[in-house]
Amino acid sequence: MQSARPFSAPSALSALVALLAFASAPAQAQLKITEVSAWSSGNSAYGADWFELTNFGNSALSLVGWTMDDNSNGTAKVALTGITSIGAGESVIFTEKAVTASFLNTWFAALAPAGLQIGLYVGAGVGLSTGGDAVNVFDASGTLKARVEFGASSTAAPLRTFDNAAGLNNSPISQLSVVGVNGAFLSADGQEIGSPGLIAAAVPEPESYALMLAGLGLLAAVARKRTR
């Protein structure tokens, strides 16, 4: 009967080092459209629809050259401007016209979060409808990176944004913001409910979990061998 091949601690350690080196490589960003307000242009103090983009990955991502579209699905794309990059775990806002001061005052009054980035999507043919619409975001090469659809928006006060904290992608969203849920709050003027610019926690990539578990397994095997 052939004896079992002895376990080699050095080889296991080498494999562990290789795994950890691979795990330390920058992970790809995971961009999601996490909030949409399609009623703001005609029903808010600042008069501009907006959407929120969140990077759930653990690496920053350049937004230079990126575009968006509504349910035209790419036939009427307009540029995303004013924000050049989105950090790991960061949420940014894009409004349909330049209303930064009014937007911040309406939602936060004098308590606007430091570092909140607000960009623009300005151009003919793109507008978010209260009757239902979509938001599509494309990278500089024209590849679709994030998409949501939504139904009709209620224009009864307090106005509620569509909340996609669940991170659904290429999918309809219908959940409305509720005070105290997913960071949503009543705006400073008391007319709107949402969570614009709420900073999300960076979410490790699935591969990171797998590599971490594999590394722990190798360490345990080495420890058992040495004990024997």
C-alpha positions in Angstrom: 0.0 0.0 0.0 1.5 3.3 -1.0 1.9 5.8 1.9 0.3 9.1 1.7 2.4 11.9 0.4 3.6 14.1 3.3 2.2 17.5 3.6 4.7 20.2 2.8 4.4 23.3 5.0 6.8 25.4 2.8 4.7 24.6 -0.3 1.5 25.5 1.5 3.0 28.8 2.7 4.1 29.6 -0.8 0.6 29.0 -2.1 -0.8 31.2 0.7 1.6 34.0 -0.2 0.5 33.7 -3.9 -3.2 33.9 -2.9 -2.6 36.9 -0.7 -0.7 38.7 -3.4 -3.5 38.0 -5.8 -6.1 39.3 -3.2 -4.1 42.5 -2.7 -4.6 43.5 -6.4 -7.2 46.3 -6.8 -10.7 45.0 -7.2 -13.0 46.2 -9.9 -15.5 48.9 -8.9 -19.2 47.9 -8.7 -21.3 50.9 -9.8 -25.0 51.0 -9.0 -27.8 53.6 -9.4 -29.0 53.7 -5.8 -31.6 56.5 -5.7 -33.7 58.3 -8.2 -35.9 61.5 -8.0 -38.0 62.0 -11.1 -40.5 64.5 -9.6 -38.0 67.2 -8.5 -38.0 69.3 -11.7 -41.6 70.3 -11.1 -42.2 69.8 -7.4 -39.1 70.7 -5.4 -37.7 74.0 -4.4 -34.5 73.5 -6.5 -36.4 72.3 -9.6 -34.2 69.6 -11.0 -34.5 65.8 -11.2 -31.5 63.8 -10.0 -30.1 60.3 -9.4 -27.5 58.9 -7.1 -24.6 56.7 -8.2 -22.8 54.5 -5.7 -19.5 52.7 -6.0 -19.9 49.4 -4.0 -16.4 48.2 -4.9 -13.2 48.8 -3.0 -11.4 50.8 -5.7 -11.9 54.3 -7.1 -13.3 54.7 -10.7 -12.8 57.4 -13.2 -16.0 58.9 -14.6 -14.3 60.9 -17.3 -16.2 60.5 -20.6 -19.2 58.7 -19.0 -22.7 59.4 -20.2 -26.3 58.8 -19.2 -29.7 58.3 -20.8 -33.3 57.8 -19.8 -35.5 55.1 -21.3 -34.2 56.1 -24.7 -31.6 53.5 -23.7 -28.6 55.0 -25.4 -30.1 56.9 -28.4 -30.1 60.3 -26.6 -27.1 60.1 -24.3 -25.8 63.2 -22.6 -22.5 63.7 -20.7 -22.0 63.3 -17.0 -20.0 66.3 -16.0 -18.6 67.9 -12.8 -17.4 64.7 -11.2 -14.2 63.1 -12.5 -14.0 60.1 -10.2 -16.0 58.2 -7.6 -14.2 56.7 -4.7 -14.7 53.3 -3.1 -17.8 53.3 -1.0 -18.8 56.8 -2.3 -22.2 58.0 -3.4 -22.5 61.0 -5.7 -25.4 63.0 -7.1 -26.1 64.0 -10.7 -28.7 66.7 -11.3 -30.3 67.8 -14.6 -29.2 71.4 -14.2 -26.8 73.4 -12.0 -28.7 73.7 -8.7 -26.0 72.7 -6.2 -26.5 75.5 -3.6 -30.3 75.2 -3.7 -30.2 71.4 -3.6 -27.9 71.4 -0.5 -30.0 74.1 1.2 -33.3 72.2 0.6 -32.0 68.9 1.8 -29.5 69.8 4.5 -29.8 73.5 5.3 -26.5 74.3 7.1 -25.6 70.7 7.7 -24.6 69.5 4.3 -22.1 66.6 4.4 -18.5 67.5 3.7 -17.2 66.3 0.4 -20.5 65.4 -1.2 -20.0 65.5 -5.0 -22.8 66.9 -7.2 -22.4 66.7 -10.9 -24.6 67.3 -13.9 -26.3 65.6 -16.8 -27.3 68.4 -19.2 -28.6 68.0 -22.7 -31.7 67.9 -25.0 -33.8 64.8 -25.2 -33.1 63.5 -21.7 -35.5 63.9 -18.8 -36.9 61.7 -16.0 -40.7 61.4 -16.2 -43.0 61.2 -13.2 -45.0 58.8 -15.3 -42.2 56.2 -15.2 -38.8 56.1 -16.9 -35.3 54.7 -16.6 -31.7 55.7 -15.9 -28.9 54.2 -17.9 -25.2 55.0 -17.2 -22.5 54.2 -19.8 -18.7 54.3 -19.5 -16.4 56.2 -21.8 -16.4 53.3 -24.3 -20.2 53.3 -24.4 -20.6 50.1 -22.4 -23.7 50.1 -20.2 -22.5 49.9 -16.6 -25.7 50.5 -14.5 -29.4 50.6 -15.3 -32.7 50.9 -13.4 -36.3 51.3 -14.4 -39.0 52.9 -12.2 -42.8 53.5 -12.4 -44.9 56.5 -11.8 -43.9 58.9 -9.0 -46.3 60.3 -6.5 -46.3 64.1 -6.3 -48.1 64.2 -3.0 -46.0 65.7 -0.1 -43.8 64.6 1.4 -42.2 63.6 -1.9 -40.3 60.3 -1.7 -37.4 59.2 -3.8 -37.0 55.7 -5.3 -34.6 53.8 -2.9 -32.4 51.2 -4.5 -30.1 50.6 -1.5 -30.4 46.9 -2.3 -28.2 47.6 -5.4 -30.5 46.1 -8.0 -29.1 46.5 -11.5 -30.7 46.3 -14.9 -33.9 45.8 -13.0 -37.1 47.7 -12.0 -37.0 49.5 -8.7 -40.2 50.4 -6.7 -39.2 50.9 -3.1 -39.9 54.4 -1.9 -37.7 56.1 0.8 -39.0 55.9 4.3 -37.5 58.0 7.2 -35.1 55.9 9.2 -34.8 53.2 6.5 -31.5 52.9 4.6 -30.4 56.3 6.0 -33.5 58.2 4.6 -34.5 61.4 6.3 -36.9 64.3 6.0 -35.4 67.2 4.0 -34.6 70.4 5.8 -37.6 72.1 4.2 -39.9 69.2 5.3 -41.1 68.4 1.8 -39.0 65.5 0.6 -37.8 62.1 1.9 -34.6 60.5 0.7 -31.0 59.9 1.4 -29.0 61.9 -1.3 -25.3 61.3 -1.1 -25.4 58.8 1.8 -22.0 57.3 1.9 -22.2 53.5 1.5 -19.8 51.1 3.1 -17.4 49.5 0.7 -18.4 46.0 -0.1 -15.7 43.4 -0.6 -15.8 41.5 -3.9 -16.9 37.9 -3.7 -13.5 36.9 -4.9 -12.0 38.5 -1.8 -14.1 36.4 0.5 -13.1 33.2 -1.4 -9.4 34.1 -1.2 -9.6 35.0 2.5 -11.3 31.6 3.3 -8.7 29.8 1.2 -5.9 31.5 3.0 -7.4 30.7 6.4 -7.7 27.1 5.3 -4.0 26.9 4.3 -2.9 28.4 7.6 -5.0 25.9 9.5 -3.5 23.0 7.6 0.0 24.3 8.3 -0.8 24.6 12.0 -2.2 21.0 12.1 0.9 19.6 10.4 3.2 21.4 12.8 1.2 20.1 15.8 1.5 16.5 14.6 
